[in-house]
């Protein structure tokens, strides 16, 4: 794609209200061959669980220093698009969420082709999602989502609600309407300052993650305004908001982080990677969190990739590091340490994965829960601007939560905003 076209895309994103914060990179040295001291910059969003792995890799590669930079989800992806457009500023390795991998796939000429050697390791759909039309692989899959509900068993108990995970799973297992009804009963006797769930945007992501078709059809046409599944997810989320069950927090914001620390919500839609965020932000509540099945069963939200932009000065070393970080052994270590579910299915039946229990989550059998979910997962097709569509819908739900618009008004504006993304 022509650089001017990329610049126009970056500018359009800025016009949608997403601000840029420079990730910065910087490398040192030349080709990085031999024993030359080099720094590899890894730009990510959130906690991928790599800190211990970096130390292990640097010990066996004494000439390499790994420097990780993290940014907020939207800022990170906007920065990457801009760096690709301008030809400079990207990290040696860049993390990409599933909602943005199609955009990067379309810019395949700007990324190093990682080859086909590891195709047999991956879930078929995970591997295919980062393939360009001419068969180049732009990203190694790190993890997949899979869905559950993480909840505060102590807050449920204080409200006189069932708090055993099997009872909780059974209470809302048949669908989201039952989840909302459970929430209403919780809200009636909830501890002061505790809402039932964190925010509408996050709840919507989980509900739409169970639909066979999400924001795009396979012809890359946005179907948000006409899809009955999108409308159903919207209506259920609005119903929950209007039942005063939301803490009105925006995912990954500082207010959301504080919400964990202040016990401002009792449940959260919980793909496997969400467990890492909970552990990071709710250290005081270790053992008080638990994991139940997601209403209705199945679904996926999120999952990421590691890519290697061509503009880096140490692309061969970056390829080797990206391959090592996503190798089966390392994906297994990240799961048992942080909770990110591997995208390599051969790991799912290994005892240390399938039988893994997490003490932070009251010894919940998270290995069994999430590997079972992954085996049943039916992935959605992700179109080029899926991440931007997701953010636009989140913002529309925030307007309702903040009393700025009615549901109908916000829906109409959201559909219009989403349609502009396709132009």
PALUMVO-860412 format. One record per residue (C-alpha): y, x, z negated. Coordinates in pm, whole numbers, padded with zeros to 5 digits, always signed. Example, Ala and Ser with C-alpha at 12.3 -4.5 7.8 and 13.67 -1.06 7.14 Angstrom:
2
-00450+01230-00780 -00106+01367-00714 
//
This chain:
423
+00000+00000+00000 +00349+00135+00086 +00548+00276-00211 +00837+00039-00143 +00598-00255-00177 +00480-00116-00509 +00839-00081-00628 +00907-00442-00534 +00602-00550-00734 +00719-00352-01035 +01066-00503-01006 +00919-00852-00983 +00733-00792-01304 +01051-00680-01475 +01221-00996-01356 +00948-01195-01527 +01074-01057-01854 +00832-00779-01933 +01020-00466-02045 +00911-00114-01973 +00856+00153-02233 +00782+00491-02089 +00442+00625-02173 +00529+00974-02049 +00267+01226-01958 +00337+01585-01878 +00071+01843-01804 +00068+02215-01830 -00086+02488-01622 -00207+02470-01266 -00547+02364-01142 -00713+02371-01483 -01003+02578-01355 -01199+02831-01556 -01086+02896-01913 -00723+02807-01854 -00572+02610-02141 -00484+02260-02025 -00377+01931-02179 -00526+01604-02060 -00306+01302-02126 -00490+00975-02187 -00268+00665-02172 -00416+00355-02334 -00322+00021-02485 -00451-00047-02833 -00738+00136-03003 -01026+00230-02773 -01205+00404-03062 -01191+00750-02904 -01041+00971-03175 -01372+01110-03304 -01494+01149-02947 -01189+01356-02855 -01264+01596-03139 -01626+01624-03025 -01526+01688-02663 -01260+01946-02752 -01514+02135-02965 -01742+02179-02664 -01446+02236-02426 -01218+02477-02619 -00981+02519-02325 -00896+02145-02322 -00657+01959-02550 -00662+01581-02531 -00343+01392-02604 -00364+01014-02635 -00060+00792-02592 -00078+00421-02663 +00159+00139-02575 +00160-00238-02605 -00068-00418-02358 +00201-00544-02117 +00420-00236-02146 +00128-00007-02069 +00031-00188-01750 +00389-00229-01630 +00446+00143-01685 +00135+00230-01488 +00244+00015-01194 +00584+00186-01195 +00432+00535-01217 +00206+00458-00924 +00504+00329-00726 +00718+00635-00791 +00437+00890-00757 +00483+01049-01098 +00456+00984-01469 +00100+00854-01496 -00148+01005-01739 -00447+01210-01632 -00654+00912-01746 -00518+00556-01760 -00684+00264-01934 -00677-00064-01741 -00764-00410-01875 -00982-00649-01678 -00675-00866-01615 -00511-00582-01422 -00807-00406-01261 -00771-00609-00939 -00414-00482-00900 -00537-00125-00935 -00829-00194-00702 -00575-00290-00434 -00404+00044-00491 -00730+00235-00456 -00573+00506-00243 -00367+00610-00547 -00673+00665-00767 -00952+00921-00756 -01278+00778-00621 -01525+00814-00908 -01826+00781-00677 -02145+00578-00696 -02366+00800-00913 -02342+00576-01219 -02369+00235-01052 -02722+00169-01179 -02608+00210-01541 -02360-00078-01539 -02367-00453-01549 -02347-00546-01179 -02032-00754-01215 -01857-00489-01426 -01916-00223-01163 -01813-00452-00877 -01485-00557-01041 -01335-00209-00996 -01460-00143-00641 -01214-00135-00353 -01289-00323-00033 -01405+00001+00130 -01641+00080-00157 -01443+00329-00364 -01483+00314-00740 -01147+00333-00921 -01261+00284-01281 -01546+00348-01521 -01610+00040-01734 -01563+00093-02106 -01654-00238-02270 -01697-00611-02212 -01561-00899-02416 -01819-01155-02511 -01688-01425-02743 -01726-01522-03107 -01495-01651-03379 -01400-01414-03660 -01299-01593-03978 -01196-01539-04337 -01486-01668-04546 -01281-01631-04869 -01003-01856-04735 -01259-02113-04621 -01415-02111-04966 -01076-02158-05135 -01013-02460-04910 -01348-02612-05003 -01489-02561-04653 -01833-02433-04549 -01813-02054-04537 -02168-01937-04465 -02171-01813-04104 -02463-02034-03996 -02296-02342-04145 -01966-02251-03983 -02128-02193-03644 -02305-02528-03668 -01985-02710-03770 -01808-02633-03442 -02095-02524-03219 -02075-02822-02984 -01721-02754-02866 -01352-02692-02922 -01279-03048-03032 -01506-02985-03330 -01327-02656-03396 -00996-02842-03408 -01136-03111-03639 -01271-02839-03868 -00922-02686-03861 -00759-03012-03963 -00986-03033-04268 -00908-02672-04351 -00533-02726-04316 -00543-03017-04562 -00650-02784-04845 -00565-02439-04712 -00422-02168-04938 -00043-02155-04918 +00083-01972-04609 -00249-01979-04424 -00274-02148-04083 -00609-02216-03920 -00569-01979-03622 -00330-01705-03516 -00157-01836-03202 -00188-02058-02897 -00202-01779-02642 -00509-01624-02799 -00686-01959-02842 -00622-02047-02477 -00768-01714-02360 -01095-01789-02535 -01121-02144-02400 -01043-02050-02041 -01281-01754-02075 -01569-02003-02079 -01474-02167-01748 -01664-02077-01428 -01331-02029-01249 -01022-01895-01421 -00682-01836-01263 -00804-01743-00913 -01066-01852-00665 -01256-01583-00476 -01012-01607-00186 -00746-01461-00419 -00559-01791-00435 -00406-01887-00769 -00548-02223-00880 -00374-02266-01216 -00180-02576-01118 -00479-02762-00975 -00773-02642-01183 -00921-02902-01420 -01057-02619-01636 -00712-02466-01682 -00569-02807-01766 -00850-02873-02014 -00788-02539-02187 -00416-02616-02195 -00463-02963-02341 -00703-02842-02610 -00466-02563-02709 -00168-02799-02720 -00373-03041-02931 -00441-02763-03180 -00074-02659-03185 +00049-03014-03231 -00200-03057-03516 -00006-02781-03697 -00301-02544-03697 -00129-02243-03537 +00040-01954-03718 +00251-01926-03401 +00190-01552-03360 +00187-01361-03030 -00117-01139-02991 -00060-00764-03038 +00298-00816-03158 +00417-00659-03483 +00440-01007-03633 +00074-01063-03539 -00023-00734-03700 +00162-00836-04014 -00015-01172-04003 -00347-01000-04073 -00203-00816-04369 -00043-01131-04510 -00347-01358-04463 -00146-01589-04238 -00448-01730-04051 -00813-01797-04123 -00973-01773-03776 -00921-01584-03456 -01089-01599-03115 -01293-01282-03131 -01425-01092-02831 -01609-00782-02950 -01306-00555-02909 -01105-00779-03143 -01309-00647-03435 -01133-00311-03396 -00792-00476-03420 -00896-00669-03730 -01026-00353-03897 -00703-00171-03816 -00470-00444-03942 -00664-00607-04228 -00803-00315-04424 -00740-00501-04752 -00978-00779-04646 -01291-00575-04575 -01595-00786-04656 -01388-01105-04657 -01408-01143-04280 -01719-01281-04111 -01830-01371-03757 -01950-01710-03629 -02056-01831-03288 -01785-01943-03048 -01750-02322-02992 -01949-02428-02688 -02120-02088-02655 -02071-01810-02401 -01758-01683-02233 -01572-01357-02193 -01225-01232-02276 -01120-00884-02182 -01294-00554-02137 -01142-00238-01993 -01178+00058-01757 -01079+00424-01744 -00910+00531-01420 -00794+00869-01288 -00467+00858-01088 -00447+01105-00800 -00102+01219-00910 -00249+01403-01210 -00257+01783-01209 -00606+01809-01356 -00802+01539-01176 -01141+01715-01185 -01119+01771-01561 -00994+01415-01604 -01291+01278-01408 -01532+01470-01629 -01365+01344-01947 -01355+00982-01823 -01724+01002-01731 -01813+01149-02071 -01613+00895-02271 -01785+00608-02090 -02136+00757-02087 -02405+00550-02262 -02416+00777-02567 -02043+00748-02623 -02032+00372-02559 -02300+00332-02826 -02102+00541-03073 -01786+00339-03013 -01971+00012-03073 -02120+00114-03406 -01794+00273-03519 -01539+00024-03388 -01715-00278-03236 -01634-00244-02864 -01937-00386-02682 -02084-00150-02419 -02084-00246-02053 -02417-00066-02007 -02698-00321-02055 -02972-00065-02124 -02809-00019-02465 -02839-00384-02568 -03204-00367-02673 -03181-00037-02857 -03237-00095-03229 -02921+00083-03343 -02718-00155-03125 -02912-00483-03132 -02976-00465-03507 -02634-00333-03604 -02461-00508-03894 -02098-00449-03985 -02009-00418-04353 -01643-00499-04286 -01755-00840-04155 -01978-00919-04454 -02274-00751-04284 -02260-00997-03995 -02529-00920-03733 -02266-00833-03474 -02511-00633-03264 -02735-00934-03213 -02446-01176-03176 -02252-00983-02912 -02544-00840-02713 -02687-01191-02685 -02347-01312-02566 -02326-01030-02312 -02668-01113-02166 -02560-01475-02116 -02216-01389-01985 -02112-01536-01651 -01799-01347-01546 -01496-01501-01382 -01343-01361-01069 -01024-01174-01156 -00744-01191-00900 -00463-00939-00844 -00214-01077-01097 -00455-01222-01355 -00296-01028-01640 +00050-01150-01546 -00075-01508-01516 -00226-01481-01864 +00106-01360-02005 +00296-01640-01830 +00067-01904-01981 +00097-01743-02323 +00477-01757-02299 +00459-02125-02204 +00250-02202-02512 +00492-02005-02728 +00774-02230-02608 +00578-02529-02736 +00502-02358-03067 +00868-02276-03114 +00980-02630-03031 +01176-02519-02726 +00994-02744-02478 +00756-03036-02474 +00405-02980-02345 +00485-03146-02010 +00808-02949-01965 +00640-02620-02046 +00345-02696-01818 +00575-02764-01523 +00772-02446-01581 +00455-02243-01629 +00303-02365-01301 +00626-02280-01119 +00640-01934-01280 +00278-01865-01192 +00325-01974-00832 +00609-01723-00800 +00368-01447-00899 +00168-01516-00584 +00466-01453-00355 
//
